[in-house]
Amino acid sequence: MSLPLSSSRLIATFLVLLLLLSNGFSSPSSSSSLRSIHQRHNLDNHNYKDALTKSILFFEGQRSGKLPPTQRMTWRSNSGLSDGSALNVDLVGGYYDAGDNMKFGFPMAFTTTMLSWSLVEFGGLMNSELPNAKDAVRWGTDFLLKATSHPDTIYVQVGDPNIDHACWERPEDMDTPRSVFKVDKNNPGSDIAGEIAAALAAASIVFQKCDPSYSNLLLQRAITVFAFADKYRGPYSAGLKPEVCPFYCSYSGYQDELLWAAAWLHKATSNPTYLSYVKANGRNLGADEFDNMFSWDNKHVGARILLSKEFLIQKVKALEEYKEHADSFICSVIPGAPFSSSQYTPGGLLFKISGSNMQYVTSTSFLLLTYAKYLTSARTVAYCGGSVVTPARLRSIAKNQVDYLLGDNPLKMSYMVGYGPKYPRRIHHRGSSLPSVAAHPTKIQCHDGFSMFNSQSPNPNDLTGAVVGGPDQNDQFPDERSDYQRSEPATYINAPLVGALAYLARSFGQV
């Protein structure tokens, strides 16, 4: 029996049918149908394949630990080989988060989650880059397994940020204290534990077919870590404020990570326990609160998009509200749409905050493309008040943001190092800005590196693929090493971009 519809709803439904018919249905796995979406732009496309390759290569420049024989970023060398020894644990490996020599567990876990989600949604489009992308995920998960190897304890950080930031030295020369910080049942960290559980669960899907034993190890650890996060509740920055704040404070609380982790565990296990958890706890964990930002700190929007798929594709009626919440986020970033609450620069870049704004550009672009994929599969659209927004519109907005990042902007500058003829040359990054060990074998002491920091010389080592914080609200970018808000790269900027570039490269027949 059909439900009664208001006349406005009938009109909206009719418009949906017209829009869907006019835009067609594209399958993300079909290069021919994807190409048709952007046919009118084919004359001025970027080389998304090249950008994809470089966006993944970047992670090799952020590696800590003993580098493998397959290392392609050859100006880097081994570093942090005694990490964890301060507490007699093995914490060698993982990623430096940005331009310093710190291993912050919170953004590292989010980076791993987003790399994994990129592969879950778009890994099948990556062709020859898929093994490299999986290596990038595994470098993160191998460390997270070490960090969670002791029951009811998680090692969340290596290094003292205040001391580390007082030095400008290569990671290979580090002589600052490699202090180790942890959370446990007496000093909980539901936020970082939840994010690690999400990362391990998402990565377990990545390795499900190619390495089932490793996948199972990741999944079982994710289950254990989530149980710890849920049982011993509290933000990790409450007990570790001097060590993690203001760098990676949990400003949004821990509720979003619990919901996010439960969503990933539901996806990875299909165990009804986690769906029941989401149903029972979603609202208490902030599921219906409005958010228009998705980042290493706030996962609400990501959880909503992920859970909306269960309603759209799997027809889980109990999760219908997540589709509505996902639509609310989409409406907040659509220029000119009802309820739009996002700012754009005169040149068209999504602008959220002055510090490391490009992280919101890449995360939002990924979510737009992923949600477009879900909507297309469900043969429906997003609703913004009385307006409808088609998957094609979402893809177009995401493409415009990525194109700006790659050089379609007032300065004609790519914000990815090594891509295009003009890109940042003085990024805020210790290893990139100092001569490599091969070029300068003598140790560079803690304060000696500041002579290079203060110089106007280009960095001697290109951190290929690194995406920096980006321009200001007026599309200006000074390319100054000291300007960490705009010139510093970070792993969590690149991670969602990997998925977006994979989609765009395939949609234009480049891979």
C-alpha positions in Angstrom: 0.0 0.0 0.0 1.5 3.4 -1.0 1.8 6.1 1.6 0.0 9.4 1.1 2.4 12.2 -0.1 2.0 15.9 0.1 1.9 17.7 -3.3 5.4 19.1 -2.6 6.7 15.6 -2.0 5.1 14.4 -5.2 6.8 17.2 -7.1 10.1 16.4 -5.5 9.7 12.7 -6.3 8.9 13.6 -9.9 12.0 15.8 -10.1 14.1 13.0 -8.7 13.0 10.7 -11.4 13.8 13.3 -14.1 17.2 14.1 -12.6 18.2 10.5 -12.3 17.1 9.8 -15.8 19.0 12.8 -17.1 22.2 12.0 -15.2 22.0 8.3 -15.8 23.3 5.7 -13.4 27.0 5.2 -13.1 28.8 2.3 -11.5 32.0 3.2 -9.7 33.5 0.0 -11.2 32.7 0.9 -14.8 35.3 3.2 -16.4 33.0 3.9 -19.4 30.0 5.0 -17.4 32.2 7.0 -15.1 33.8 8.8 -18.0 30.4 10.0 -19.1 29.8 11.8 -15.9 32.6 14.2 -16.6 32.6 14.1 -20.4 32.4 17.9 -20.7 35.6 18.4 -18.7 37.8 16.0 -20.7 39.8 18.7 -22.3 41.2 20.1 -19.1 41.5 17.1 -16.8 44.3 16.7 -14.4 46.5 13.7 -14.4 44.7 12.0 -11.5 46.7 8.8 -11.9 50.0 10.7 -11.3 48.5 12.5 -8.3 47.2 9.1 -7.0 50.7 7.6 -7.3 52.3 10.5 -5.5 49.6 10.7 -2.8 50.4 7.1 -1.7 54.2 7.6 -2.1 54.0 10.4 0.5 53.4 7.9 3.2 56.8 6.3 2.7 58.3 9.7 3.6 56.5 9.7 6.9 57.6 6.2 7.9 59.3 5.6 11.3 61.3 2.6 12.1 63.4 0.3 10.0 62.7 0.9 6.3 62.2 -2.0 4.0 64.2 -2.8 0.9 61.3 -1.7 -1.2 61.4 1.9 0.2 61.0 4.3 -2.7 61.4 7.6 -0.9 65.1 6.9 -0.8 66.3 10.1 0.9 64.8 8.8 4.1 66.6 6.3 6.4 65.9 4.3 9.5 64.7 6.2 12.6 63.2 5.6 16.0 64.6 2.2 16.3 64.4 2.2 20.1 60.9 3.6 20.3 59.0 2.1 23.2 62.2 1.1 25.2 61.3 3.7 27.8 58.5 1.4 29.0 60.1 -1.9 27.8 57.7 -2.3 24.9 58.3 -2.5 21.1 56.8 0.6 19.5 59.1 0.7 16.5 57.4 1.7 13.3 54.3 3.7 12.4 54.1 7.2 11.0 55.2 10.6 12.0 52.0 12.6 11.8 53.3 15.7 10.0 56.4 17.8 9.8 57.8 16.9 13.2 59.2 13.6 14.6 56.3 12.8 16.8 54.2 9.6 16.7 50.7 10.7 17.8 48.5 7.7 18.0 45.2 9.6 17.6 45.8 11.0 14.1 47.8 7.9 13.1 44.8 5.8 13.8 42.5 8.1 11.9 44.9 8.1 9.0 44.8 4.3 8.9 41.0 4.3 9.0 40.8 6.7 6.1 43.4 4.9 4.0 41.4 1.7 4.6 38.1 3.3 3.8 39.7 4.7 0.6 40.5 1.1 -0.3 37.2 -0.4 0.8 35.3 2.0 -1.5 37.7 2.6 -4.4 40.6 0.1 -4.1 39.2 -1.8 -7.0 39.8 1.2 -9.2 43.5 1.6 -8.3 45.1 -1.1 -10.5 48.9 -1.0 -10.1 48.7 1.3 -7.1 46.7 -1.1 -5.0 49.7 -3.0 -3.6 51.3 0.3 -2.6 48.1 1.5 -0.9 47.8 -1.7 1.0 51.5 -1.3 2.1 50.6 2.1 3.4 47.7 0.7 5.4 49.8 -2.2 6.8 52.6 0.2 8.0 49.9 1.8 10.1 48.2 -1.4 11.3 51.4 -3.1 12.2 52.2 -0.3 14.6 48.6 -0.2 16.0 48.9 -4.0 16.8 52.0 -3.3 18.8 50.4 -0.4 20.6 47.5 -2.6 21.7 49.4 -5.8 22.5 48.9 -5.6 26.2 45.4 -6.2 27.7 43.5 -3.1 28.9 46.5 -0.8 27.9 47.1 1.2 24.8 50.3 3.0 24.0 49.1 6.2 22.4 52.1 8.4 21.8 55.9 8.3 21.4 57.8 11.5 22.0 57.4 14.7 24.0 55.9 17.2 21.7 57.2 20.3 23.5 60.7 19.1 23.5 60.5 17.7 19.9 59.1 21.0 18.6 62.0 22.9 20.2 64.4 21.0 17.8 64.7 21.2 14.0 66.4 17.9 13.2 66.0 14.9 10.9 64.2 11.9 12.3 67.4 9.9 11.6 69.2 12.2 14.1 66.6 12.3 16.9 68.2 12.6 20.3 65.2 14.1 22.1 63.4 11.9 24.8 61.3 9.2 23.2 58.8 9.3 26.1 55.9 6.8 25.9 52.4 7.6 27.0 49.6 5.2 27.5 45.9 4.9 28.5 44.5 2.1 30.7 41.5 1.3 32.8 42.5 3.8 35.4 43.3 6.5 32.9 40.9 5.7 30.0 40.9 6.9 26.4 37.7 5.9 24.7 38.4 8.3 21.9 41.8 7.0 20.8 40.8 3.4 21.6 37.6 3.8 19.6 39.6 5.2 16.6 42.1 2.4 16.8 39.3 -0.1 16.9 37.8 1.6 13.8 41.1 1.5 12.0 41.8 -2.2 12.7 38.2 -3.1 11.7 38.4 -1.1 8.5 41.8 -2.6 7.6 40.6 -6.1 8.3 38.2 -5.6 5.3 41.1 -4.5 3.1 43.1 -7.7 3.8 40.1 -10.0 4.0 40.8 -11.8 0.7 44.5 -11.2 0.1 45.7 -12.1 3.6 42.9 -13.7 5.7 45.0 -14.6 8.7 46.2 -11.0 9.0 42.7 -9.8 8.5 41.4 -12.0 11.3 44.2 -10.8 13.6 43.2 -7.2 12.9 39.5 -7.9 13.5 39.9 -9.8 16.7 42.1 -7.0 18.1 39.5 -4.4 17.0 36.9 -6.3 18.9 39.0 -6.4 22.0 40.0 -2.7 21.8 36.4 -1.6 21.2 35.3 -3.5 24.3 38.0 -1.6 26.3 37.0 1.7 24.9 33.3 1.1 25.7 33.9 -0.3 29.2 36.4 2.3 30.5 34.9 5.6 29.3 36.7 8.9 29.2 38.7 11.2 26.9 42.4 10.4 26.6 43.3 14.1 26.9 41.8 14.3 30.4 44.7 12.2 31.8 47.3 13.3 29.2 46.5 16.9 28.7 50.1 18.3 28.9 51.3 15.7 26.5 48.5 15.7 23.8 47.1 19.3 24.1 46.8 21.5 22.2 48.3 19.2 19.5 45.7 16.5 19.3 43.2 17.2 22.1 39.9 15.3 21.9 37.8 18.4 21.5 34.7 16.6 20.3 34.7 14.1 23.2 34.8 10.3 22.8 31.2 9.6 21.9 31.8 10.0 18.2 34.6 7.5 18.2 32.5 4.9 19.9 29.7 5.2 17.3 32.3 5.3 14.5 34.0 2.2 15.8 30.7 0.3 16.3 29.8 1.2 12.7 33.1 -0.2 11.3 32.8 -3.4 13.5 29.3 -3.9 12.2 30.6 -3.6 8.6 33.6 -5.9 9.2 31.8 -8.6 11.2 28.1 -8.5 10.2 27.6 -9.4 13.9 24.2 -8.1 15.0 25.7 -7.1 18.3 27.2 -4.0 16.8 24.0 -3.0 14.9 22.2 -3.4 18.2 24.8 -1.2 19.9 24.3 1.5 17.3 20.5 1.3 17.6 20.6 1.4 21.4 23.4 4.0 21.9 23.4 6.2 18.7 21.5 9.1 20.1 23.3 9.1 23.4 26.6 9.1 21.4 25.5 12.2 19.4 24.1 10.6 16.3 21.6 13.4 15.8 23.8 16.3 16.7 24.5 18.6 13.7 28.1 18.6 12.5 29.6 19.9 9.2 33.2 19.0 9.8 34.9 15.6 9.5 38.4 15.2 10.8 40.8 13.3 13.0 38.9 14.7 16.0 35.2 14.6 15.0 33.9 11.4 13.4 30.2 12.0 13.6 29.7 12.8 9.9 31.8 9.8 8.8 29.8 7.5 11.0 26.5 8.9 9.5 27.7 8.4 5.9 28.9 4.9 6.7 25.7 3.9 8.5 23.5 5.5 5.8 24.8 2.7 3.4 23.1 0.1 5.6 19.8 1.8 5.1 20.3 2.7 1.4 21.8 -0.6 0.2 21.1 -3.2 2.9 17.7 -1.8 3.6 18.1 -1.7 7.4 15.1 0.4 8.2 16.2 1.1 11.7 19.1 3.2 10.3 16.9 5.5 8.1 17.7 8.5 10.3 21.4 8.2 9.3 20.4 8.9 5.7 18.6 12.0 6.9 21.7 13.0 9.0 24.0 12.4 6.0 21.7 14.6 3.8 22.0 17.3 6.4 25.8 17.2 6.2 25.6 17.2 2.4 23.3 20.2 2.4 25.7 22.1 4.7 28.5 22.0 2.1 26.5 22.5 -1.1 27.1 26.1 -2.2 23.8 28.0 -2.4 21.8 25.1 -1.1 19.2 25.6 1.6 20.8 25.2 5.0 24.3 25.6 3.5 26.7 26.6 6.3 30.1 26.3 4.6 32.4 29.1 3.5 34.3 29.1 0.2 37.2 31.2 -0.9 36.8 33.6 -3.8 38.6 30.9 -5.9 36.2 28.2 -4.8 38.0 26.3 -2.1 36.0 25.0 0.8 37.3 26.9 3.8 36.7 25.7 7.4 39.6 27.0 9.5 42.9 28.8 9.0 45.1 26.0 10.3 45.5 23.0 8.0 42.3 23.7 6.1 43.1 21.2 3.3 42.3 18.3 5.7 38.6 19.4 5.5 38.8 19.7 1.7 40.1 16.2 1.2 37.9 14.6 3.8 34.8 16.3 2.5 35.6 15.4 -1.1 36.0 11.8 -0.1 32.6 11.8 1.7 30.9 13.4 -1.3 32.2 10.8 -3.7 31.4 7.9 -1.3 27.9 9.2 -0.6 27.4 9.7 -4.3 28.4 6.0 -4.8 25.8 4.9 -2.1 23.0 7.1 -3.6 23.7 5.8 -7.1 23.5 2.2 -6.0 20.2 2.9 -4.2 18.9 4.9 -7.2 18.1 7.9 -5.0 19.3 11.4 -4.2 20.0 13.7 -1.2 17.3 16.1 -0.1 18.0 19.7 1.0 14.7 21.1 2.1 12.5 21.1 -1.0 15.5 20.7 -3.3 17.2 17.5 -4.5 20.9 17.0 -5.0 22.0 14.3 -7.4 25.0 12.0 -7.1 26.4 13.8 -10.2 26.3 17.1 -8.4 28.2 15.7 -5.4 30.8 14.3 -7.8 31.1 17.6 -9.5 31.7 19.5 -6.3 34.3 16.9 -5.1 36.1 17.1 -8.4 36.2 20.9 -8.3 37.8 20.7 -4.8 40.4 18.2 -5.9 41.1 20.2 -9.0 41.7 23.4 -6.9 44.1 21.4 -4.8 46.0 20.3 -7.9 46.3 23.7 -9.5 43.0 25.1 -10.7 43.2 28.1 -8.4 44.0 31.8 -8.6 47.7 31.2 -7.9 47.8 28.3 -10.4 49.7 26.4 -7.7 49.4 22.7 -6.9 49.3 22.1 -3.2 50.7 18.6 -3.6 54.5 18.5 -3.6 55.9 17.2 -6.9 52.6 17.5 -8.8 52.6 20.1 -11.6 55.1 22.8 -12.5 54.4 25.0 -9.5 54.1 23.6 -6.0 55.2 24.5 -2.4 59.1 24.4 -2.2 59.5 25.3 1.5 57.2 23.0 3.3 57.2 22.9 7.1 58.9 19.4 7.4 62.1 18.6 9.2 63.2 15.7 7.0 62.4 17.4 3.8 64.0 20.7 4.7 67.4 19.3 5.9 69.9 17.4 3.7 69.5 13.7 3.7 71.8 11.4 5.6 73.3 10.2 2.3 74.1 13.8 1.3 75.2 14.9 4.7 76.3 11.9 6.9 77.3 14.1 9.9 74.7 14.4 12.5 72.7 17.7 12.5 72.2 18.7 16.1 68.9 19.8 17.7 69.3 23.6 17.2 71.6 23.5 14.2 68.8 22.8 11.8 67.2 26.1 12.5 69.6 27.8 10.1 67.8 25.9 7.3 64.4 26.5 8.9 65.0 30.2 8.7 66.4 30.3 5.2 64.5 31.0 2.0 66.2 28.1 0.2 63.9 25.4 -1.3 63.8 22.1 0.6 66.6 19.8 -0.6 64.3 16.8 -0.5 60.9 16.7 -2.2 58.4 15.0 0.0 56.6 13.9 -3.1 52.8 13.6 -2.8 52.6 15.6 0.4 49.6 17.9 0.6 50.1 21.0 2.7 47.6 22.9 4.8 46.8 25.2 1.9 45.9 28.8 1.2 44.1 31.3 3.4 40.5 32.4 3.0 41.6 34.8 0.2 43.4 32.1 -1.8 46.8 33.4 -0.8 49.8 31.1 0.0 53.2 32.6 1.1 55.2 29.3 0.8 57.1 30.0 4.0 58.6 27.2 6.1 57.7 28.9 9.3 54.0 29.1 8.4 53.0 25.7 9.8 49.3 26.4 9.5 49.5 26.5 5.7 52.9 24.9 4.8 52.8 21.7 6.9 51.7 18.4 5.4 50.0 15.7 7.5 49.1 12.1 7.0 45.4 12.7 7.6 45.3 15.2 4.8 46.4 12.6 2.3 44.6 9.6 3.5 41.0 10.5 2.2 42.5 12.1 -0.9 43.8 8.6 -2.0 40.3 7.4 -2.4 39.1 10.5 -4.2 42.0 10.4 -6.6 41.4 6.7 -7.3 37.8 7.5 -8.3 38.7 10.4 -10.5 41.6 8.6 -12.2 39.3 5.7 -13.1 36.4 8.0 -14.1 38.6 9.6 -16.7 40.0 6.3 -17.9 43.6 7.0 -16.6 43.9 3.7 -14.7 
